[in-house]
Amino acid sequence: MSKREKKEKERINEKLREEQEEREDMPEEAQILDAEPEPDELSALKEQLSQKEQLAAENHDKYLRALAEFDNFRKRTAKEKTSMYDDGVKDTVEKLLPIIDNFERAYLSQSNRDDVFYKGISMIFKQLQDFLDYVGVEVIECVGEEFNPNFHNAVAHVDDENYGENEIVEELQKGYKYKEKIIRCSMVKVAN
């Protein structure tokens, strides 16, 4: 071996010793990261990483789907709750309408407006009307309007040239609606 080869060998050995000392000074985790895995080990780690990434993507997708499903559930239950309330109001008012009709008949039938009975009926009738306004129930306006089968129930027909085609000339029973839902159609007399 020549001097040159010996010097080269010593230099390589010195470099290896320095690297060894550096590794000994490193924490154990860094030594693990610094160490180069074997090709089989590397491919196995890459395979595990891709499996974990796929699992993470699947879990993220499941999370997003569950979140969307919960949001839809929340909206659906809020809509059902509102619908149940509206149906309850509609059903209650529908049962009150005959009572309101009778109070209105009693109110309109009194000729003596100074009578105490008339004043009592008048106050009760006013309270019922205020209650209907409070819950959002509206009277369906019809006299002078064109007949609409969605809002009106024609029970009589009259031929009169003073009125237009399908014009409502008289309201026989009031109709009511609640939030665009018909509680009861108006009973009307239609001209021509």
Backbone torsions as a table, in degrees:
resi	resn	phi	psi	omega
1	MET	NA	134.5	-178.0
2	SER	-83.2	166.7	179.9
3	LYS	-63.0	-36.8	179.8
4	ARG	-64.7	-42.9	178.9
5	GLU	-65.4	-38.9	178.9
6	LYS	-63.6	-44.8	-179.7
7	LYS	-62.9	-40.9	179.1
8	GLU	-63.0	-43.2	179.7
9	LYS	-64.3	-42.4	179.4
10	GLU	-64.2	-41.3	179.7
11	ARG	-63.0	-42.2	178.0
12	ILE	-64.5	-45.0	178.3
13	ASN	-61.2	-40.4	179.5
14	GLU	-63.4	-42.4	178.7
15	LYS	-63.9	-42.2	178.5
16	LEU	-63.4	-41.0	178.0
17	ARG	-62.5	-41.8	179.6
18	GLU	-62.7	-43.8	178.1
19	GLU	-62.7	-40.5	178.6
20	GLN	-62.7	-43.2	179.2
21	GLU	-64.6	-40.6	177.9
22	GLU	-61.7	-41.2	179.4
23	ARG	-65.8	-38.1	179.2
24	GLU	-66.8	-32.8	178.6
25	ASP	-75.8	-22.2	-179.1
26	MET	-71.8	150.1	171.4
27	PRO	-64.3	162.2	-174.1
28	GLU	-64.7	-36.7	-179.8
29	GLU	-63.4	-40.2	-179.6
30	ALA	-67.5	-34.1	178.8
31	GLN	-64.8	-37.8	179.9
32	ILE	-66.3	-42.5	-180.0
33	LEU	-69.7	-34.7	-177.9
34	ASP	-72.8	-31.4	-178.1
35	ALA	-67.8	135.4	-179.6
36	GLU	-85.2	124.1	179.1
37	PRO	-71.8	158.4	177.4
38	GLU	-73.0	158.6	-177.1
39	PRO	-56.5	-40.9	178.7
40	ASP	-65.5	-40.4	179.8
41	GLU	-65.9	-40.8	179.8
42	LEU	-63.5	-44.9	179.0
43	SER	-66.7	-35.2	177.4
44	ALA	-65.9	-42.0	178.3
45	LEU	-64.9	-40.6	177.7
46	LYS	-63.0	-39.7	178.1
47	GLU	-64.0	-44.3	178.2
48	GLN	-62.2	-42.7	179.5
49	LEU	-61.3	-44.3	-179.6
50	SER	-66.1	-35.7	176.9
51	GLN	-64.9	-43.5	180.0
52	LYS	-66.0	-39.0	177.3
53	GLU	-64.5	-39.9	177.9
54	GLN	-65.1	-42.2	178.0
55	LEU	-63.6	-42.1	178.3
56	ALA	-62.5	-41.1	178.8
57	ALA	-64.7	-41.9	177.9
58	GLU	-63.4	-43.6	179.4
59	ASN	-65.0	-38.3	177.6
60	HIS	-64.6	-41.6	177.8
61	ASP	-62.5	-44.0	177.8
62	LYS	-61.7	-40.3	178.6
63	TYR	-61.7	-47.1	-179.9
64	LEU	-63.0	-39.8	178.5
65	ARG	-65.4	-42.6	178.8
66	ALA	-64.2	-39.8	178.4
67	LEU	-63.3	-44.2	178.7
68	ALA	-65.8	-40.2	179.6
69	GLU	-64.5	-40.9	178.3
70	PHE	-65.5	-40.9	178.9
71	ASP	-62.4	-43.1	176.8
72	ASN	-63.1	-40.6	178.4
73	PHE	-61.6	-44.2	-179.4
74	ARG	-62.1	-44.4	179.2
75	LYS	-65.1	-41.5	-178.3
76	ARG	-65.1	-42.9	-179.7
77	THR	-68.1	-35.8	176.6
78	ALA	-64.4	-41.3	178.7
79	LYS	-65.4	-42.5	178.9
80	GLU	-64.7	-39.1	179.2
81	LYS	-63.0	-45.3	177.9
82	THR	-63.3	-42.7	-179.8
83	SER	-63.6	-40.7	178.9
84	MET	-64.2	-40.7	178.3
85	TYR	-63.1	-47.0	180.0
86	ASP	-61.1	-42.5	178.4
87	ASP	-64.8	-36.8	177.9
88	GLY	-64.6	-44.2	177.7
89	VAL	-62.9	-45.5	-179.2
90	LYS	-59.6	-47.0	-179.4
91	ASP	-64.3	-40.9	-179.4
92	THR	-65.4	-46.2	-179.4
93	VAL	-65.4	-37.3	179.0
94	GLU	-59.6	-37.3	178.5
95	LYS	-76.5	-24.4	178.5
96	LEU	-81.4	-21.1	-173.6
97	LEU	-57.9	-42.5	176.8
98	PRO	-60.7	-35.2	178.1
99	ILE	-67.5	-43.3	179.1
100	ILE	-63.8	-41.4	177.4
101	ASP	-59.8	-43.4	-179.8
102	ASN	-65.8	-39.6	176.7
103	PHE	-64.3	-38.5	179.1
104	GLU	-66.1	-41.0	177.5
105	ARG	-62.7	-43.3	178.8
106	ALA	-63.7	-40.1	-179.5
107	TYR	-63.9	-44.8	-177.3
108	LEU	-77.8	-20.7	-176.2
109	SER	-82.2	-16.0	-178.4
110	GLN	-76.1	128.4	178.9
111	SER	-94.2	-29.3	-179.0
112	ASN	-91.6	98.4	-175.5
113	ARG	-73.8	-14.0	179.9
114	ASP	-91.1	-5.7	-178.6
115	ASP	-65.7	142.6	179.7
116	VAL	-64.8	-38.1	178.2
117	PHE	-61.2	-44.1	179.1
118	TYR	-61.2	-43.3	-179.9
119	LYS	-63.0	-38.9	177.8
120	GLY	-64.9	-47.6	177.9
121	ILE	-60.4	-40.9	-179.7
122	SER	-61.5	-43.3	-179.8
123	MET	-66.8	-41.8	179.2
124	ILE	-65.8	-43.1	179.1
125	PHE	-61.8	-40.4	177.5
126	LYS	-63.1	-40.7	178.3
127	GLN	-63.1	-41.0	178.4
128	LEU	-63.7	-41.9	177.9
129	GLN	-64.6	-40.9	177.8
130	ASP	-63.7	-38.3	178.1
131	PHE	-63.0	-44.9	178.4
132	LEU	-60.9	-41.8	177.1
133	ASP	-63.1	-41.6	-177.8
134	TYR	-61.5	-42.7	-178.8
135	VAL	-83.5	-5.1	175.2
136	GLY	96.2	16.6	178.2
137	VAL	-86.5	131.9	-178.7
138	GLU	-116.8	147.8	174.2
139	VAL	-80.0	136.9	177.1
140	ILE	-82.1	115.7	178.8
141	GLU	-74.6	137.6	-176.1
142	CYS	-142.3	-36.4	-175.3
143	VAL	-62.8	125.8	-178.6
144	GLY	89.8	-10.5	179.3
145	GLU	-87.1	164.4	174.5
146	GLU	-79.1	142.5	-179.2
147	PHE	-61.9	130.3	177.2
148	ASN	-129.4	113.9	-176.1
149	PRO	-63.3	-15.5	176.9
150	ASN	-75.6	-25.0	-177.2
151	PHE	-116.5	-20.0	-172.6
152	HIS	-124.4	149.8	176.7
153	ASN	-120.7	107.5	-177.4
154	ALA	-79.5	119.7	179.4
155	VAL	-113.6	-8.5	178.3
156	ALA	-148.1	154.2	-178.7
157	HIS	-133.0	138.4	179.3
158	VAL	-134.7	139.8	175.9
159	ASP	-96.7	113.4	-179.5
160	ASP	-148.0	121.9	-177.4
161	GLU	-71.6	-13.6	179.7
162	ASN	-73.4	-15.3	-178.3
163	TYR	-113.7	156.3	179.6
164	GLY	-79.4	178.5	-179.7
165	GLU	-66.6	129.7	178.8
166	ASN	55.9	32.0	177.8
167	GLU	-89.0	138.2	179.8
168	ILE	-81.2	124.1	-177.1
169	VAL	-102.3	-23.4	-177.8
170	GLU	-152.3	141.5	175.9
171	GLU	-102.5	120.6	-179.1
172	LEU	-92.7	-29.3	176.3
173	GLN	-150.6	133.4	-177.7
174	LYS	-66.8	145.5	173.4
175	GLY	-107.1	153.8	-177.3
176	TYR	-135.0	148.8	175.0
177	LYS	-135.7	153.5	177.7
178	TYR	-132.1	114.1	-179.4
179	LYS	49.8	52.7	178.0
180	GLU	68.8	3.6	173.6
181	LYS	-98.2	130.4	-179.7
182	ILE	-78.2	123.8	175.1
183	ILE	-85.9	-46.0	177.3
184	ARG	-152.5	133.3	177.5
185	CYS	-72.6	151.5	175.7
186	SER	-75.1	135.7	172.6
187	MET	-90.0	124.2	-170.8
188	VAL	-135.2	163.2	171.7
189	LYS	-109.6	128.8	-172.9
190	VAL	-112.1	142.5	178.9
191	ALA	-95.8	148.3	174.0
192	ASN	56.6	NA	NA
